[in-house]
Amino acid sequence: MPEQSTDKRARQRVAVHLAVSIKSSDGTVQENAHTRDLSSRGVFLYTDSKIAEGAQLEMVLVLPSELMFGERRWVCCQASVIRVENSPAQGNFGIAAKIDRFEVLSEI
């Protein structure tokens, strides 16, 4: 009997550790974080602040040339937090977010 996948992701994620600047839409959180993995539809990142499920985030990061067809690019994303995990061993929080829209920016 074939195994059934429980992965509900729309796109396969790529394991990549990138610095990301995050800001909540209500202004209560504004800090630097780092990604664990990402795709065009979602991201998992680690942050020092606990962010509520359902919160809206703006994220700005630089995607490396390996992910952007040979050219490093700045990207701004609007995302919705769908899951929050406590990471006591690392002393921070894991945030799973669905990317609602993104824009490739000109160099900053």
C-alpha atoms as an extended CHARMM CRD file, in Angstrom:
* protein
*
       108  EXT
         1         1  MET       CA              0.0000000000        0.0000000000        0.0000000000  PROA      1               0.0000000000
         2         2  PRO       CA              1.5390000000        3.3730000000       -1.0030000000  PROA      2               0.0000000000
         3         3  GLU       CA              2.3540000000        5.9010000000        1.7010000000  PROA      3               0.0000000000
         4         4  GLN       CA              0.1280000000        8.9460000000        1.8000000000  PROA      4               0.0000000000
         5         5  SER       CA              1.7950000000       12.2860000000        2.2110000000  PROA      5               0.0000000000
         6         6  THR       CA              0.5090000000       14.5760000000        4.9580000000  PROA      6               0.0000000000
         7         7  ASP       CA              2.3430000000       17.5780000000        3.4950000000  PROA      7               0.0000000000
         8         8  LYS       CA             -0.2910000000       20.1660000000        2.5190000000  PROA      8               0.0000000000
         9         9  ARG       CA              2.0930000000       22.6490000000        0.9260000000  PROA      9               0.0000000000
        10        10  ALA       CA              1.1930000000       24.0780000000       -2.4750000000  PROA      10              0.0000000000
        11        11  ARG       CA              4.8860000000       24.3550000000       -3.4470000000  PROA      11              0.0000000000
        12        12  GLN       CA              7.9790000000       22.4590000000       -2.3350000000  PROA      12              0.0000000000
        13        13  ARG       CA             10.0720000000       24.4030000000        0.1530000000  PROA      13              0.0000000000
        14        14  VAL       CA             13.8100000000       24.9210000000       -0.1350000000  PROA      14              0.0000000000
        15        15  ALA       CA             15.9240000000       24.6720000000        3.0180000000  PROA      15              0.0000000000
        16        16  VAL       CA             17.7650000000       27.9850000000        3.1490000000  PROA      16              0.0000000000
        17        17  HSD       CA             19.0630000000       30.1500000000        6.0200000000  PROA      17              0.0000000000
        18        18  LEU       CA             18.5080000000       33.8200000000        5.1210000000  PROA      18              0.0000000000
        19        19  ALA       CA             18.3310000000       37.0140000000        7.1490000000  PROA      19              0.0000000000
        20        20  VAL       CA             14.8820000000       38.6060000000        6.9750000000  PROA      20              0.0000000000
        21        21  SER       CA             13.5010000000       41.8610000000        8.3590000000  PROA      21              0.0000000000
        22        22  ILE       CA              9.9450000000       41.4450000000        9.6690000000  PROA      22              0.0000000000
        23        23  LYS       CA              7.3050000000       43.9420000000       10.7280000000  PROA      23              0.0000000000
        24        24  SER       CA              3.7890000000       43.1740000000       11.9500000000  PROA      24              0.0000000000
        25        25  SER       CA              0.9450000000       45.1540000000       10.3970000000  PROA      25              0.0000000000
        26        26  ASP       CA             -0.0860000000       46.4480000000       13.8390000000  PROA      26              0.0000000000
        27        27  GLY       CA              3.4550000000       47.6940000000       14.5220000000  PROA      27              0.0000000000
        28        28  THR       CA              3.9860000000       45.6270000000       17.6790000000  PROA      28              0.0000000000
        29        29  VAL       CA              6.8490000000       43.6110000000       16.1490000000  PROA      29              0.0000000000
        30        30  GLN       CA              9.7380000000       44.9680000000       14.1090000000  PROA      30              0.0000000000
        31        31  GLU       CA             12.9250000000       42.8930000000       14.1710000000  PROA      31              0.0000000000
        32        32  ASN       CA             15.3940000000       40.7620000000       12.2950000000  PROA      32              0.0000000000
        33        33  ALA       CA             14.7790000000       37.0360000000       11.9690000000  PROA      33              0.0000000000
        34        34  HSD       CA             16.0950000000       34.1660000000        9.8400000000  PROA      34              0.0000000000
        35        35  THR       CA             14.4690000000       31.5960000000        7.6070000000  PROA      35              0.0000000000
        36        36  ARG       CA             14.6070000000       27.8240000000        7.9110000000  PROA      36              0.0000000000
        37        37  ASP       CA             12.9700000000       27.2000000000        4.5400000000  PROA      37              0.0000000000
        38        38  LEU       CA             10.8320000000       28.9440000000        1.9610000000  PROA      38              0.0000000000
        39        39  SER       CA              8.8750000000       28.6170000000       -1.2660000000  PROA      39              0.0000000000
        40        40  SER       CA              6.9450000000       31.0540000000       -3.4340000000  PROA      40              0.0000000000
        41        41  ARG       CA              3.8850000000       30.3970000000       -1.2420000000  PROA      41              0.0000000000
        42        42  GLY       CA              5.2560000000       30.0250000000        2.2710000000  PROA      42              0.0000000000
        43        43  VAL       CA              8.0990000000       30.4670000000        4.7230000000  PROA      43              0.0000000000
        44        44  PHE       CA              9.2080000000       29.0980000000        8.0770000000  PROA      44              0.0000000000
        45        45  LEU       CA             11.3210000000       31.4890000000       10.1050000000  PROA      45              0.0000000000
        46        46  TYR       CA             12.7140000000       31.9270000000       13.5950000000  PROA      46              0.0000000000
        47        47  THR       CA             12.0940000000       35.1150000000       15.5560000000  PROA      47              0.0000000000
        48        48  ASP       CA             12.6730000000       36.3540000000       19.1060000000  PROA      48              0.0000000000
        49        49  SER       CA              9.0780000000       37.5950000000       19.4310000000  PROA      49              0.0000000000
        50        50  LYS       CA              5.9760000000       35.4690000000       19.7060000000  PROA      50              0.0000000000
        51        51  ILE       CA              3.6400000000       36.5120000000       16.9070000000  PROA      51              0.0000000000
        52        52  ALA       CA             -0.0250000000       35.5100000000       17.0270000000  PROA      52              0.0000000000
        53        53  GLU       CA             -1.5740000000       33.1420000000       14.5090000000  PROA      53              0.0000000000
        54        54  GLY       CA             -3.4740000000       35.1810000000       11.9360000000  PROA      54              0.0000000000
        55        55  ALA       CA             -1.1250000000       38.1650000000       12.2560000000  PROA      55              0.0000000000
        56        56  GLN       CA             -0.1140000000       39.9390000000        9.0570000000  PROA      56              0.0000000000
        57        57  LEU       CA              3.6050000000       40.4260000000        8.4010000000  PROA      57              0.0000000000
        58        58  GLU       CA              5.7200000000       42.3910000000        5.9840000000  PROA      58              0.0000000000
        59        59  MET       CA              9.0420000000       40.6710000000        5.2770000000  PROA      59              0.0000000000
        60        60  VAL       CA             12.0300000000       42.0230000000        3.3740000000  PROA      60              0.0000000000
        61        61  LEU       CA             14.8870000000       39.7230000000        2.4070000000  PROA      61              0.0000000000
        62        62  VAL       CA             17.5720000000       39.2070000000       -0.2080000000  PROA      62              0.0000000000
        63        63  LEU       CA             17.1670000000       36.0490000000       -2.2670000000  PROA      63              0.0000000000
        64        64  PRO       CA             20.4950000000       34.5720000000       -3.4030000000  PROA      64              0.0000000000
        65        65  SER       CA             21.3730000000       34.1930000000       -7.0660000000  PROA      65              0.0000000000
        66        66  GLU       CA             20.8390000000       30.4090000000       -6.8510000000  PROA      66              0.0000000000
        67        67  LEU       CA             17.1210000000       31.0350000000       -6.2550000000  PROA      67              0.0000000000
        68        68  MET       CA             16.7480000000       34.0010000000       -8.6250000000  PROA      68              0.0000000000
        69        69  PHE       CA             18.1280000000       32.6890000000      -11.9200000000  PROA      69              0.0000000000
        70        70  GLY       CA             21.6410000000       34.0140000000      -11.4520000000  PROA      70              0.0000000000
        71        71  GLU       CA             20.9780000000       37.4120000000       -9.8840000000  PROA      71              0.0000000000
        72        72  ARG       CA             20.6640000000       38.2760000000       -6.1870000000  PROA      72              0.0000000000
        73        73  ARG       CA             17.4070000000       40.2290000000       -5.5900000000  PROA      73              0.0000000000
        74        74  TRP       CA             15.6090000000       42.0860000000       -2.7930000000  PROA      74              0.0000000000
        75        75  VAL       CA             12.0580000000       40.8440000000       -2.1920000000  PROA      75              0.0000000000
        76        76  CYS       CA              9.2110000000       42.3080000000       -0.1090000000  PROA      76              0.0000000000
        77        77  CYS       CA              6.4960000000       39.8440000000        0.9790000000  PROA      77              0.0000000000
        78        78  GLN       CA              3.1150000000       40.2130000000        2.6660000000  PROA      78              0.0000000000
        79        79  ALA       CA              2.3360000000       37.0850000000        4.6920000000  PROA      79              0.0000000000
        80        80  SER       CA             -0.1820000000       35.6070000000        7.1360000000  PROA      80              0.0000000000
        81        81  VAL       CA              1.0160000000       33.6760000000       10.1970000000  PROA      81              0.0000000000
        82        82  ILE       CA             -0.5700000000       30.2170000000       10.1760000000  PROA      82              0.0000000000
        83        83  ARG       CA              1.3610000000       28.4430000000       12.9560000000  PROA      83              0.0000000000
        84        84  VAL       CA              3.5830000000       29.3870000000       15.8960000000  PROA      84              0.0000000000
        85        85  GLU       CA              5.9520000000       26.9390000000       17.6100000000  PROA      85              0.0000000000
        86        86  ASN       CA              7.9070000000       27.4430000000       20.8220000000  PROA      86              0.0000000000
        87        87  SER       CA             11.5830000000       26.5410000000       20.3570000000  PROA      87              0.0000000000
        88        88  PRO       CA             12.8740000000       26.3940000000       23.9440000000  PROA      88              0.0000000000
        89        89  ALA       CA             16.1810000000       24.8010000000       22.9280000000  PROA      89              0.0000000000
        90        90  GLN       CA             16.9300000000       27.7730000000       20.6780000000  PROA      90              0.0000000000
        91        91  GLY       CA             15.2210000000       30.3400000000       22.9140000000  PROA      91              0.0000000000
        92        92  ASN       CA             12.9900000000       31.6820000000       20.1670000000  PROA      92              0.0000000000
        93        93  PHE       CA              9.7930000000       31.0120000000       18.2170000000  PROA      93              0.0000000000
        94        94  GLY       CA              9.2050000000       29.2280000000       14.9350000000  PROA      94              0.0000000000
        95        95  ILE       CA              6.7290000000       30.9690000000       12.6330000000  PROA      95              0.0000000000
        96        96  ALA       CA              5.0490000000       29.3110000000        9.6510000000  PROA      96              0.0000000000
        97        97  ALA       CA              3.5220000000       31.8770000000        7.3080000000  PROA      97              0.0000000000
        98        98  LYS       CA              1.6360000000       31.7930000000        4.0180000000  PROA      98              0.0000000000
        99        99  ILE       CA              2.9510000000       34.3210000000        1.5170000000  PROA      99              0.0000000000
       100       100  ASP       CA             -0.0500000000       36.2540000000        0.2260000000  PROA      100             0.0000000000
       101       101  ARG       CA              1.8960000000       38.3600000000       -2.2620000000  PROA      101             0.0000000000
       102       102  PHE       CA              5.4550000000       39.3870000000       -3.0050000000  PROA      102             0.0000000000
       103       103  GLU       CA              7.2950000000       41.9510000000       -5.0630000000  PROA      103             0.0000000000
       104       104  VAL       CA             10.8280000000       41.8280000000       -6.4250000000  PROA      104             0.0000000000
       105       105  LEU       CA             12.3950000000       45.2030000000       -5.5970000000  PROA      105             0.0000000000
       106       106  SER       CA             15.0450000000       47.2270000000       -7.3430000000  PROA      106             0.0000000000
       107       107  GLU       CA             18.3470000000       47.3520000000       -5.4580000000  PROA      107             0.0000000000
       108       108  ILE       CA             18.0410000000       49.2080000000       -2.1740000000  PROA      108             0.0000000000
